Amino acid sequence: MSEVQYQIRQAGLPDSNEVGRLFNEYRMFYNQNADIEAARQYIQERMERHESVILVAETDVERDHRTDKNNDKPILKGFVQLYPSFSSVSMGPIWVLNDLFVHPAYRQQGIARKLLQTAKRLASEHGVLRISLSTELSNTQAQALYESEGYAQDTQFMYYELNV
């Protein structure tokens, strides 16, 4: 059996249902209640309003191992969502990498790394100065991935949040 090849591409409105499905699973990973319709609506709104850049990982064709037949549509395996913002000090655009998720059945296959690499390339093409992100202190696996891709922990600034 040959190794499955994953392609990374920017998602569009026709992908909003599938991205919404993955986004719902991502939220559940962070202990949120499942709400597939709200997740799909949220993703669709981001796309319609051009409020985020979403990259997806897919295969050309998904093989049904029970029947050894190919399904007709590509299947999304993971996504990254980037929110455009700005840096006042640098006077330029930045992106906030807010969401990175790979379906559990497809982890440890390099998909998250490919998503990060494509996000970096796309950011460079768009003149983005930097990509920032945060992750849970306990998520050492993600931290190792980010660091291996050149992300560095900020040691100059403390970040605060205010829930409103």
Secondary structure, 3 states (H helix, E strand, C coil): CCCCCCEEEECCHHHHHHHHHHHHHHHHHCCCCCCHHHHHHHHHHHHHCCCCEEEEEECCCCEECCCCEECCCCCEEEEEEEEEEEECCCCEEEEEEEEEEECHHHCCCCHHHHHHHHHHHHHHHCCCCCEEECCCCCCHHHHHHHHHCCCCCCCCCCCCCCCC
